[in-house]
Amino acid sequence: MPHDPLRRLTPGVWEGCGRLLALAVVALDVNGVELTLQGVRVMPGQDGVLTVHGPAWRHSDTGRWHPSVLLLDELSRAIADQVLAMIHDGR
């Protein structure tokens, strides 16, 4: 691919939202088709290191969180790397 498939990231930071530190909107270009993921979550892991999680929904009966989108591990890692780089760079 000659261009960066992660073309637009729009992180926003909110305080006082539990473990949630930031939300990002990620635009992916897949062979000319643009997909937008809203609600990419940035939270601290158990060791305090920031972790990135895809959008999720909460089941009303069980209270458990379920992924809204299933992505290949390689794509999930690429998105996480880009989101964290933007947050660390202050973009």
RODO-510525 format. One record per atom (N, C-alpha, C, O, CB): x, y, z; residue number from 1. Coordinates in Angstrom, 1 decimal, decimal comma, always signed. Glycine has a CB too. Example, Ala and Ser with C-alpha at 12.3 -4.5 7.8 and 13.67 -1.06 7.14 Angstrom:
% RODO-510525
+--------+--------+--------+------+
:     px :     py :     pz : lomi :
+--------+--------+--------+------+
:  +13,2 :   -5,7 :   +7,8 :    1 :
:  +12,3 :   -4,5 :   +7,8 :    1 :
:  +13,2 :   -3,3 :   +7,8 :    1 :
:  +14,2 :   -3,3 :   +8,5 :    1 :
:  +11,3 :   -4,5 :   +9,0 :    1 :
:  +12,8 :   -2,2 :   +7,1 :    2 :
:  +13,7 :   -1,1 :   +7,1 :    2 :
:  +12,9 :   +0,0 :   +7,9 :    2 :
:  +13,4 :   +1,1 :   +8,0 :    2 :
:  +14,1 :   -0,6 :   +5,7 :    2 :
+--------+--------+--------+------+
END
This chain:
% RODO-510525
+--------+--------+--------+------+
:     px :     py :     pz : lomi :
+--------+--------+--------+------+
:   +0,8 :   -1,2 :   +0,0 :    1 :
:   +0,0 :   +0,0 :   +0,0 :    1 :
:   +0,9 :   +1,2 :   +0,0 :    1 :
:   +1,7 :   +1,4 :   +0,9 :    1 :
:   -1,0 :   +0,0 :   +1,2 :    1 :
:   +0,7 :   +2,2 :   -0,9 :    2 :
:   +1,6 :   +3,3 :   -1,0 :    2 :
:   +1,3 :   +4,4 :   +0,0 :    2 :
:   +2,2 :   +5,3 :   +0,2 :    2 :
:   +1,5 :   +3,9 :   -2,4 :    2 :
:   +0,2 :   +4,4 :   +0,6 :    3 :
:   -0,2 :   +5,4 :   +1,6 :    3 :
:   -0,5 :   +4,8 :   +3,0 :    3 :
:   -0,7 :   +3,5 :   +3,1 :    3 :
:   -1,4 :   +6,2 :   +1,1 :    3 :
:   -0,5 :   +5,6 :   +4,0 :    4 :
:   -0,8 :   +5,1 :   +5,3 :    4 :
:   -2,3 :   +4,8 :   +5,4 :    4 :
:   -3,2 :   +5,7 :   +5,2 :    4 :
:   -0,4 :   +6,2 :   +6,4 :    4 :
:   -2,7 :   +3,6 :   +5,7 :    5 :
:   -4,1 :   +3,2 :   +5,8 :    5 :
:   -4,8 :   +3,9 :   +7,0 :    5 :
:   -6,0 :   +4,0 :   +7,1 :    5 :
:   -4,3 :   +1,7 :   +5,9 :    5 :
:   -4,0 :   +4,3 :   +8,0 :    6 :
:   -4,6 :   +5,0 :   +9,2 :    6 :
:   -4,4 :   +6,5 :   +8,9 :    6 :
:   -3,4 :   +7,1 :   +9,4 :    6 :
:   -3,9 :   +4,6 :  +10,5 :    6 :
:   -5,3 :   +7,1 :   +8,2 :    7 :
:   -5,1 :   +8,5 :   +7,7 :    7 :
:   -5,6 :   +9,5 :   +8,7 :    7 :
:   -5,1 :  +10,6 :   +8,7 :    7 :
:   -5,9 :   +8,6 :   +6,5 :    7 :
:   -6,5 :   +9,2 :   +9,6 :    8 :
:   -7,1 :  +10,2 :  +10,4 :    8 :
:   -7,3 :   +9,7 :  +11,8 :    8 :
:   -8,1 :   +8,7 :  +11,9 :    8 :
:   -8,4 :  +10,9 :   +9,8 :    8 :
:   -6,8 :  +10,3 :  +12,8 :    9 :
:   -7,1 :   +9,9 :  +14,2 :    9 :
:   -7,5 :  +11,2 :  +14,9 :    9 :
:   -6,8 :  +12,2 :  +14,8 :    9 :
:   -5,8 :   +9,2 :  +14,9 :    9 :
:   -8,5 :  +11,1 :  +15,6 :   10 :
:   -9,0 :  +12,3 :  +16,3 :   10 :
:   -9,2 :  +12,0 :  +17,8 :   10 :
:  -10,3 :  +11,7 :  +18,3 :   10 :
:  -10,4 :  +12,8 :  +15,7 :   10 :
:   -8,1 :  +12,0 :  +18,6 :   11 :
:   -8,2 :  +11,6 :  +20,0 :   11 :
:   -8,9 :  +12,8 :  +20,8 :   11 :
:   -8,6 :  +14,0 :  +20,5 :   11 :
:   -6,9 :  +11,3 :  +20,6 :   11 :
:   -9,6 :  +12,5 :  +21,7 :   12 :
:  -10,2 :  +13,4 :  +22,7 :   12 :
:  -10,0 :  +12,9 :  +24,1 :   12 :
:  -10,0 :  +11,7 :  +24,3 :   12 :
:  -11,7 :  +13,7 :  +22,4 :   12 :
:   -9,7 :  +13,8 :  +25,0 :   13 :
:   -9,4 :  +13,4 :  +26,3 :   13 :
:  -10,5 :  +13,9 :  +27,3 :   13 :
:  -10,8 :  +15,1 :  +27,3 :   13 :
:   -8,0 :  +13,8 :  +26,8 :   13 :
:  -11,0 :  +13,1 :  +28,1 :   14 :
:  -12,0 :  +13,4 :  +29,1 :   14 :
:  -11,5 :  +13,0 :  +30,5 :   14 :
:  -10,8 :  +11,9 :  +30,6 :   14 :
:  -13,4 :  +12,8 :  +28,8 :   14 :
:  -11,7 :  +13,8 :  +31,5 :   15 :
:  -11,4 :  +13,4 :  +32,8 :   15 :
:  -12,6 :  +12,9 :  +33,6 :   15 :
:  -13,7 :  +13,3 :  +33,3 :   15 :
:  -10,7 :  +14,6 :  +33,6 :   15 :
:  -12,4 :  +12,0 :  +34,6 :   16 :
:  -13,5 :  +11,6 :  +35,4 :   16 :
:  -14,4 :  +10,6 :  +34,8 :   16 :
:  -15,6 :  +10,5 :  +35,1 :   16 :
:  -14,3 :  +12,8 :  +35,8 :   16 :
:  -13,9 :   +9,8 :  +33,8 :   17 :
:  -14,7 :   +8,8 :  +33,1 :   17 :
:  -14,3 :   +7,4 :  +33,5 :   17 :
:  -14,0 :   +6,6 :  +32,6 :   17 :
:  -14,7 :   +9,0 :  +31,6 :   17 :
:  -14,1 :   +7,2 :  +34,8 :   18 :
:  -13,6 :   +5,9 :  +35,2 :   18 :
:  -12,2 :   +5,6 :  +34,7 :   18 :
:  -11,4 :   +6,5 :  +34,8 :   18 :
:  -14,5 :   +4,8 :  +34,7 :   18 :
:  -12,0 :   +4,4 :  +34,1 :   19 :
:  -10,6 :   +4,1 :  +33,6 :   19 :
:  -10,3 :   +4,7 :  +32,3 :   19 :
:   -9,2 :   +4,7 :  +31,8 :   19 :
:  -10,5 :   +2,6 :  +33,6 :   19 :
:  -11,4 :   +5,2 :  +31,6 :   20 :
:  -11,2 :   +5,7 :  +30,2 :   20 :
:  -10,4 :   +7,0 :  +30,3 :   20 :
:  -10,7 :   +8,0 :  +30,9 :   20 :
:  -12,6 :   +6,0 :  +29,6 :   20 :
:   -9,3 :   +7,0 :  +29,5 :   21 :
:   -8,4 :   +8,2 :  +29,4 :   21 :
:   -8,7 :   +9,0 :  +28,1 :   21 :
:   -8,5 :  +10,2 :  +28,1 :   21 :
:   -7,0 :   +7,8 :  +29,5 :   21 :
:   -9,0 :   +8,3 :  +27,1 :   22 :
:   -9,2 :   +9,0 :  +25,8 :   22 :
:  -10,1 :   +8,1 :  +24,9 :   22 :
:  -10,1 :   +6,9 :  +25,0 :   22 :
:   -7,9 :   +9,3 :  +25,1 :   22 :
:  -10,7 :   +8,8 :  +23,9 :   23 :
:  -11,4 :   +8,1 :  +22,9 :   23 :
:  -10,8 :   +8,6 :  +21,5 :   23 :
:  -10,4 :   +9,7 :  +21,4 :   23 :
:  -13,0 :   +8,4 :  +22,9 :   23 :
:  -10,8 :   +7,7 :  +20,6 :   24 :
:  -10,2 :   +8,1 :  +19,3 :   24 :
:  -11,2 :   +7,7 :  +18,2 :   24 :
:  -11,9 :   +6,7 :  +18,3 :   24 :
:   -8,8 :   +7,5 :  +19,0 :   24 :
:  -11,3 :   +8,5 :  +17,1 :   25 :
:  -12,0 :   +8,1 :  +15,9 :   25 :
:  -10,9 :   +7,8 :  +14,9 :   25 :
:  -10,0 :   +8,6 :  +14,6 :   25 :
:  -12,9 :   +9,3 :  +15,4 :   25 :
:  -10,9 :   +6,6 :  +14,3 :   26 :
:   -9,9 :   +6,1 :  +13,4 :   26 :
:  -10,5 :   +5,9 :  +12,1 :   26 :
:  -11,5 :   +5,1 :  +11,9 :   26 :
:   -9,2 :   +4,9 :  +14,0 :   26 :
:  -10,0 :   +6,5 :  +11,0 :   27 :
:  -10,4 :   +6,3 :   +9,7 :   27 :
:   -9,4 :   +5,3 :   +9,0 :   27 :
:   -8,2 :   +5,6 :   +9,0 :   27 :
:  -10,5 :   +7,6 :   +8,8 :   27 :
:   -9,9 :   +4,2 :   +8,5 :   28 :
:   -9,1 :   +3,2 :   +7,8 :   28 :
:   -9,4 :   +3,2 :   +6,4 :   28 :
:  -10,6 :   +3,3 :   +6,0 :   28 :
:   -9,3 :   +1,8 :   +8,4 :   28 :
:   -8,4 :   +3,2 :   +5,5 :   29 :
:   -8,6 :   +3,0 :   +4,1 :   29 :
:   -8,2 :   +1,6 :   +3,7 :   29 :
:   -7,0 :   +1,2 :   +3,8 :   29 :
:   -7,7 :   +4,1 :   +3,3 :   29 :
:   -9,2 :   +0,8 :   +3,3 :   30 :
:   -8,9 :   -0,6 :   +2,9 :   30 :
:   -9,2 :   -0,7 :   +1,4 :   30 :
:  -10,4 :   -0,8 :   +1,0 :   30 :
:   -9,8 :   -1,6 :   +3,8 :   30 :
:   -8,2 :   -0,7 :   +0,6 :   31 :
:   -8,3 :   -0,8 :   -0,8 :   31 :
:   -9,3 :   +0,2 :   -1,4 :   31 :
:  -10,2 :   -0,1 :   -2,2 :   31 :
:   -8,8 :   -2,2 :   -1,2 :   31 :
:   -9,2 :   +1,5 :   -0,9 :   32 :
:  -10,0 :   +2,5 :   -1,4 :   32 :
:  -11,4 :   +2,7 :   -0,7 :   32 :
:  -12,1 :   +3,6 :   -1,0 :   32 :
:  -10,2 :   +2,3 :   -2,8 :   32 :
:  -11,7 :   +1,8 :   +0,2 :   33 :
:  -12,9 :   +1,9 :   +1,0 :   33 :
:  -12,6 :   +2,4 :   +2,3 :   33 :
:  -11,8 :   +1,8 :   +3,1 :   33 :
:  -13,7 :   +0,5 :   +1,0 :   33 :
:  -13,2 :   +3,6 :   +2,7 :   34 :
:  -12,9 :   +4,2 :   +4,0 :   34 :
:  -13,9 :   +3,7 :   +5,1 :   34 :
:  -15,1 :   +3,8 :   +4,9 :   34 :
:  -12,9 :   +5,7 :   +4,0 :   34 :
:  -13,3 :   +3,1 :   +6,2 :   35 :
:  -14,1 :   +2,7 :   +7,3 :   35 :
:  -13,7 :   +3,6 :   +8,5 :   35 :
:  -12,6 :   +3,9 :   +8,7 :   35 :
:  -13,8 :   +1,2 :   +7,6 :   35 :
:  -14,7 :   +4,0 :   +9,2 :   36 :
:  -14,5 :   +4,8 :  +10,4 :   36 :
:  -14,8 :   +4,1 :  +11,7 :   36 :
:  -16,0 :   +3,6 :  +11,8 :   36 :
:  -15,3 :   +6,2 :  +10,3 :   36 :
:  -13,9 :   +3,9 :  +12,6 :   37 :
:  -14,1 :   +3,3 :  +13,9 :   37 :
:  -14,2 :   +4,4 :  +14,9 :   37 :
:  -13,3 :   +5,2 :  +15,1 :   37 :
:  -12,9 :   +2,3 :  +14,2 :   37 :
:  -15,4 :   +4,5 :  +15,5 :   38 :
:  -15,6 :   +5,5 :  +16,6 :   38 :
:  -15,6 :   +4,7 :  +17,9 :   38 :
:  -16,1 :   +3,6 :  +18,0 :   38 :
:  -16,9 :   +6,2 :  +16,4 :   38 :
:  -15,0 :   +5,4 :  +18,9 :   39 :
:  -15,0 :   +4,8 :  +20,2 :   39 :
:  -13,8 :   +3,9 :  +20,5 :   39 :
:  -13,9 :   +3,0 :  +21,3 :   39 :
:  -16,2 :   +4,0 :  +20,4 :   39 :
:  -12,7 :   +4,1 :  +19,8 :   40 :
:  -11,5 :   +3,4 :  +20,1 :   40 :
:  -11,0 :   +3,9 :  +21,5 :   40 :
:  -10,8 :   +5,1 :  +21,6 :   40 :
:  -10,3 :   +3,5 :  +19,0 :   40 :
:  -10,9 :   +3,0 :  +22,5 :   41 :
:  -10,7 :   +3,4 :  +23,9 :   41 :
:   -9,2 :   +3,3 :  +24,3 :   41 :
:   -8,5 :   +2,3 :  +24,0 :   41 :
:  -11,5 :   +2,6 :  +24,8 :   41 :
:   -8,7 :   +4,3 :  +25,1 :   42 :
:   -7,4 :   +4,3 :  +25,6 :   42 :
:   -7,6 :   +4,2 :  +27,2 :   42 :
:   -8,2 :   +5,1 :  +27,7 :   42 :
:   -6,5 :   +5,5 :  +25,2 :   42 :
:   -7,0 :   +3,2 :  +27,8 :   43 :
:   -7,1 :   +3,0 :  +29,2 :   43 :
:   -5,8 :   +2,5 :  +29,8 :   43 :
:   -5,0 :   +1,9 :  +29,0 :   43 :
:   -8,3 :   +2,0 :  +29,5 :   43 :
:   -5,6 :   +2,7 :  +31,1 :   44 :
:   -4,4 :   +2,1 :  +31,7 :   44 :
:   -4,6 :   +0,6 :  +31,9 :   44 :
:   -5,6 :   +0,2 :  +32,3 :   44 :
:   -4,0 :   +2,8 :  +33,0 :   44 :
:   -3,5 :   -0,2 :  +31,6 :   45 :
:   -3,6 :   -1,6 :  +31,9 :   45 :
:   -3,3 :   -1,8 :  +33,4 :   45 :
:   -3,1 :   -0,9 :  +34,1 :   45 :
:   -2,5 :   -2,3 :  +31,0 :   45 :
:   -3,3 :   -3,1 :  +33,8 :   46 :
:   -3,1 :   -3,4 :  +35,2 :   46 :
:   -1,7 :   -2,9 :  +35,7 :   46 :
:   -1,5 :   -2,7 :  +36,8 :   46 :
:   -3,2 :   -4,9 :  +35,4 :   46 :
:   -0,7 :   -2,9 :  +34,7 :   47 :
:   +0,6 :   -2,4 :  +35,1 :   47 :
:   +0,8 :   -0,9 :  +35,0 :   47 :
:   +1,9 :   -0,4 :  +35,2 :   47 :
:   +1,7 :   -3,1 :  +34,3 :   47 :
:   -0,3 :   -0,2 :  +34,6 :   48 :
:   -0,2 :   +1,2 :  +34,4 :   48 :
:   +0,1 :   +1,7 :  +33,0 :   48 :
:   +0,0 :   +2,9 :  +32,7 :   48 :
:   +0,7 :   +1,8 :  +35,4 :   48 :
:   +0,5 :   +0,8 :  +32,2 :   49 :
:   +0,9 :   +1,1 :  +30,8 :   49 :
:   -0,4 :   +1,3 :  +30,0 :   49 :
:   -1,4 :   +0,6 :  +30,2 :   49 :
:   +1,8 :   +0,0 :  +30,1 :   49 :
:   -0,4 :   +2,4 :  +29,1 :   50 :
:   -1,6 :   +2,6 :  +28,4 :   50 :
:   -1,9 :   +1,5 :  +27,4 :   50 :
:   -1,0 :   +1,0 :  +26,8 :   50 :
:   -1,5 :   +3,9 :  +27,6 :   50 :
:   -3,2 :   +1,1 :  +27,3 :   51 :
:   -3,6 :   +0,1 :  +26,3 :   51 :
:   -4,7 :   +0,7 :  +25,5 :   51 :
:   -5,5 :   +1,6 :  +25,9 :   51 :
:   -4,1 :   -1,2 :  +27,1 :   51 :
:   -4,8 :   +0,2 :  +24,3 :   52 :
:   -5,8 :   +0,6 :  +23,3 :   52 :
:   -6,8 :   -0,5 :  +23,0 :   52 :
:   -6,3 :   -1,7 :  +22,8 :   52 :
:   -5,2 :   +1,2 :  +22,0 :   52 :
:   -8,1 :   -0,3 :  +23,1 :   53 :
:   -9,1 :   -1,3 :  +22,9 :   53 :
:  -10,1 :   -0,8 :  +21,8 :   53 :
:  -10,4 :   +0,4 :  +21,8 :   53 :
:   -9,8 :   -1,6 :  +24,2 :   53 :
:  -10,5 :   -1,7 :  +21,0 :   54 :
:  -11,5 :   -1,3 :  +20,0 :   54 :
:  -12,8 :   -0,9 :  +20,6 :   54 :
:  -13,0 :   -1,1 :  +21,8 :   54 :
:  -11,7 :   -2,4 :  +19,0 :   54 :
:  -13,8 :   -0,4 :  +19,8 :   55 :
:  -15,1 :   -0,1 :  +20,3 :   55 :
:  -15,8 :   -1,3 :  +20,9 :   55 :
:  -15,6 :   -2,5 :  +20,4 :   55 :
:  -16,0 :   +0,5 :  +19,1 :   55 :
:  -16,6 :   -1,1 :  +21,9 :   56 :
:  -17,2 :   -2,2 :  +22,6 :   56 :
:  -18,6 :   -1,8 :  +23,0 :   56 :
:  -18,9 :   -0,6 :  +23,1 :   56 :
:  -16,4 :   -2,7 :  +23,8 :   56 :
:  -19,5 :   -2,8 :  +23,3 :   57 :
:  -20,8 :   -2,5 :  +23,8 :   57 :
:  -21,0 :   -3,3 :  +25,1 :   57 :
:  -20,4 :   -4,4 :  +25,2 :   57 :
:  -21,9 :   -2,8 :  +22,7 :   57 :
:  -21,8 :   -2,8 :  +25,9 :   58 :
:  -22,1 :   -3,5 :  +27,2 :   58 :
:  -23,4 :   -4,2 :  +27,2 :   58 :
:  -24,5 :   -3,6 :  +26,8 :   58 :
:  -22,1 :   -2,5 :  +28,4 :   58 :
:  -23,4 :   -5,5 :  +27,5 :   59 :
:  -24,6 :   -6,3 :  +27,5 :   59 :
:  -25,5 :   -5,9 :  +28,6 :   59 :
:  -25,1 :   -5,8 :  +29,8 :   59 :
:  -24,3 :   -7,9 :  +27,6 :   59 :
:  -26,8 :   -5,6 :  +28,3 :   60 :
:  -27,7 :   -5,1 :  +29,4 :   60 :
:  -28,0 :   -6,1 :  +30,5 :   60 :
:  -28,3 :   -5,7 :  +31,6 :   60 :
:  -29,0 :   -4,7 :  +28,7 :   60 :
:  -28,0 :   -7,4 :  +30,2 :   61 :
:  -28,3 :   -8,4 :  +31,2 :   61 :
:  -27,1 :   -8,8 :  +32,0 :   61 :
:  -27,2 :   -8,9 :  +33,2 :   61 :
:  -28,9 :   -9,6 :  +30,5 :   61 :
:  -26,0 :   -9,0 :  +31,4 :   62 :
:  -24,8 :   -9,5 :  +32,1 :   62 :
:  -23,8 :   -8,4 :  +32,6 :   62 :
:  -23,1 :   -8,6 :  +33,5 :   62 :
:  -24,0 :  -10,4 :  +31,2 :   62 :
:  -23,9 :   -7,2 :  +31,9 :   63 :
:  -23,0 :   -6,1 :  +32,3 :   63 :
:  -21,6 :   -6,3 :  +31,7 :   63 :
:  -20,7 :   -5,5 :  +31,9 :   63 :
:  -22,9 :   -6,0 :  +33,8 :   63 :
:  -21,4 :   -7,4 :  +30,9 :   64 :
:  -20,1 :   -7,7 :  +30,3 :   64 :
:  -19,9 :   -6,9 :  +29,0 :   64 :
:  -20,9 :   -6,6 :  +28,3 :   64 :
:  -20,0 :   -9,2 :  +30,0 :   64 :
:  -18,6 :   -6,5 :  +28,8 :   65 :
:  -18,3 :   -5,8 :  +27,6 :   65 :
:  -18,0 :   -6,7 :  +26,4 :   65 :
:  -17,3 :   -7,7 :  +26,6 :   65 :
:  -17,1 :   -4,8 :  +27,8 :   65 :
:  -18,5 :   -6,4 :  +25,2 :   66 :
:  -18,2 :   -7,3 :  +24,0 :   66 :
:  -17,7 :   -6,4 :  +22,9 :   66 :
:  -18,1 :   -5,2 :  +22,8 :   66 :
:  -19,5 :   -8,0 :  +23,6 :   66 :
:  -16,8 :   -6,9 :  +22,1 :   67 :
:  -16,3 :   -6,1 :  +21,0 :   67 :
:  -17,3 :   -5,8 :  +20,0 :   67 :
:  -18,1 :   -6,6 :  +19,6 :   67 :
:  -15,1 :   -6,8 :  +20,4 :   67 :
:  -17,3 :   -4,5 :  +19,5 :   68 :
:  -18,2 :   -4,1 :  +18,4 :   68 :
:  -17,7 :   -4,5 :  +17,1 :   68 :
:  -18,5 :   -4,8 :  +16,1 :   68 :
:  -18,5 :   -2,6 :  +18,5 :   68 :
:  -16,4 :   -4,6 :  +17,0 :   69 :
:  -15,7 :   -4,9 :  +15,7 :   69 :
:  -14,6 :   -5,9 :  +16,0 :   69 :
:  -13,9 :   -5,7 :  +16,9 :   69 :
:  -15,2 :   -3,6 :  +15,0 :   69 :
:  -14,5 :   -6,9 :  +15,2 :   70 :
:  -13,5 :   -7,9 :  +15,3 :   70 :
:  -12,4 :   -7,6 :  +14,2 :   70 :
:  -12,7 :   -7,7 :  +13,0 :   70 :
:  -14,0 :   -9,4 :  +15,2 :   70 :
:  -11,2 :   -7,3 :  +14,7 :   71 :
:  -10,1 :   -7,0 :  +13,7 :   71 :
:   -9,0 :   -8,0 :  +13,8 :   71 :
:   -8,8 :   -8,6 :  +14,9 :   71 :
:   -9,6 :   -5,6 :  +14,0 :   71 :
:   -8,3 :   -8,1 :  +12,7 :   72 :
:   -7,1 :   -9,0 :  +12,8 :   72 :
:   -6,1 :   -8,4 :  +13,8 :   72 :
:   -6,0 :   -7,2 :  +14,0 :   72 :
:   -6,4 :   -9,1 :  +11,4 :   72 :
:   -5,3 :   -9,3 :  +14,4 :   73 :
:   -4,4 :   -8,8 :  +15,5 :   73 :
:   -3,4 :   -7,8 :  +14,9 :   73 :
:   -3,1 :   -6,8 :  +15,6 :   73 :
:   -3,6 :  -10,0 :  +16,0 :   73 :
:   -2,9 :   -8,0 :  +13,6 :   74 :
:   -2,0 :   -7,1 :  +13,0 :   74 :
:   -2,6 :   -5,7 :  +12,9 :   74 :
:   -1,9 :   -4,7 :  +13,1 :   74 :
:   -1,5 :   -7,6 :  +11,7 :   74 :
:   -3,9 :   -5,6 :  +12,5 :   75 :
:   -4,5 :   -4,3 :  +12,3 :   75 :
:   -4,8 :   -3,7 :  +13,7 :   75 :
:   -4,6 :   -2,5 :  +13,8 :   75 :
:   -5,8 :   -4,5 :  +11,6 :   75 :
:   -5,2 :   -4,5 :  +14,7 :   76 :
:   -5,4 :   -4,0 :  +16,0 :   76 :
:   -4,1 :   -3,3 :  +16,6 :   76 :
:   -4,1 :   -2,3 :  +17,2 :   76 :
:   -5,9 :   -5,1 :  +17,0 :   76 :
:   -3,0 :   -4,1 :  +16,4 :   77 :
:   -1,7 :   -3,5 :  +16,8 :   77 :
:   -1,3 :   -2,2 :  +16,1 :   77 :
:   -0,8 :   -1,3 :  +16,8 :   77 :
:   -0,6 :   -4,6 :  +16,7 :   77 :
:   -1,5 :   -2,2 :  +14,8 :   78 :
:   -1,2 :   -1,0 :  +14,0 :   78 :
:   -2,0 :   +0,2 :  +14,5 :   78 :
:   -1,5 :   +1,3 :  +14,7 :   78 :
:   -1,4 :   -1,2 :  +12,5 :   78 :
:   -3,3 :   +0,0 :  +14,8 :   79 :
:   -4,2 :   +1,1 :  +15,3 :   79 :
:   -3,7 :   +1,5 :  +16,6 :   79 :
:   -3,6 :   +2,7 :  +16,9 :   79 :
:   -5,6 :   +0,6 :  +15,3 :   79 :
:   -3,4 :   +0,6 :  +17,5 :   80 :
:   -2,9 :   +0,9 :  +18,9 :   80 :
:   -1,6 :   +1,7 :  +18,8 :   80 :
:   -1,5 :   +2,7 :  +19,5 :   80 :
:   -2,7 :   -0,4 :  +19,7 :   80 :
:   -0,7 :   +1,3 :  +18,0 :   81 :
:   +0,6 :   +2,0 :  +17,8 :   81 :
:   +0,4 :   +3,4 :  +17,4 :   81 :
:   +1,0 :   +4,3 :  +17,9 :   81 :
:   +1,5 :   +1,3 :  +16,9 :   81 :
:   -0,5 :   +3,6 :  +16,4 :   82 :
:   -0,8 :   +5,0 :  +15,9 :   82 :
:   -1,5 :   +5,8 :  +16,9 :   82 :
:   -1,1 :   +7,0 :  +17,1 :   82 :
:   -1,6 :   +4,9 :  +14,6 :   82 :
:   -2,5 :   +5,3 :  +17,6 :   83 :
:   -3,2 :   +6,1 :  +18,6 :   83 :
:   -2,3 :   +6,5 :  +19,7 :   83 :
:   -2,3 :   +7,6 :  +20,1 :   83 :
:   -4,4 :   +5,2 :  +19,2 :   83 :
:   -1,5 :   +5,5 :  +20,2 :   84 :
:   -0,6 :   +5,9 :  +21,3 :   84 :
:   +0,5 :   +6,9 :  +20,9 :   84 :
:   +0,9 :   +7,8 :  +21,7 :   84 :
:   +0,1 :   +4,6 :  +21,8 :   84 :
:   +1,0 :   +6,8 :  +19,7 :   85 :
:   +2,0 :   +7,7 :  +19,2 :   85 :
:   +1,4 :   +9,1 :  +19,1 :   85 :
:   +2,0 :  +10,1 :  +19,4 :   85 :
:   +2,5 :   +7,3 :  +17,7 :   85 :
:   +0,1 :   +9,2 :  +18,7 :   86 :
:   -0,5 :  +10,5 :  +18,6 :   86 :
:   -0,7 :  +11,1 :  +20,0 :   86 :
:   -0,6 :  +12,3 :  +20,2 :   86 :
:   -1,9 :  +10,4 :  +17,9 :   86 :
:   -1,1 :  +10,3 :  +20,9 :   87 :
:   -1,3 :  +10,8 :  +22,3 :   87 :
:   +0,0 :  +11,2 :  +22,9 :   87 :
:   +0,1 :  +12,3 :  +23,5 :   87 :
:   -1,9 :   +9,7 :  +23,2 :   87 :
:   +1,1 :  +10,4 :  +22,7 :   88 :
:   +2,4 :  +10,8 :  +23,3 :   88 :
:   +3,0 :  +12,0 :  +22,6 :   88 :
:   +3,7 :  +12,8 :  +23,2 :   88 :
:   +3,4 :   +9,6 :  +23,1 :   88 :
:   +2,7 :  +12,2 :  +21,3 :   89 :
:   +3,2 :  +13,4 :  +20,6 :   89 :
:   +2,3 :  +14,6 :  +20,8 :   89 :
:   +2,7 :  +15,7 :  +20,4 :   89 :
:   +3,2 :  +13,1 :  +19,1 :   89 :
:   +1,2 :  +14,4 :  +21,4 :   90 :
:   +0,3 :  +15,6 :  +21,7 :   90 :
:   -0,5 :  +16,0 :  +20,5 :   90 :
:   -0,9 :  +17,2 :  +20,4 :   90 :
:   +1,1 :  +16,7 :  +22,3 :   90 :
:   -0,6 :  +15,2 :  +19,5 :   91 :
:   -1,4 :  +15,5 :  +18,3 :   91 :
:   -2,9 :  +15,4 :  +18,5 :   91 :
:   -3,6 :  +15,7 :  +17,6 :   91 :
:   -1,0 :  +14,7 :  +17,1 :   91 :
+--------+--------+--------+------+
END
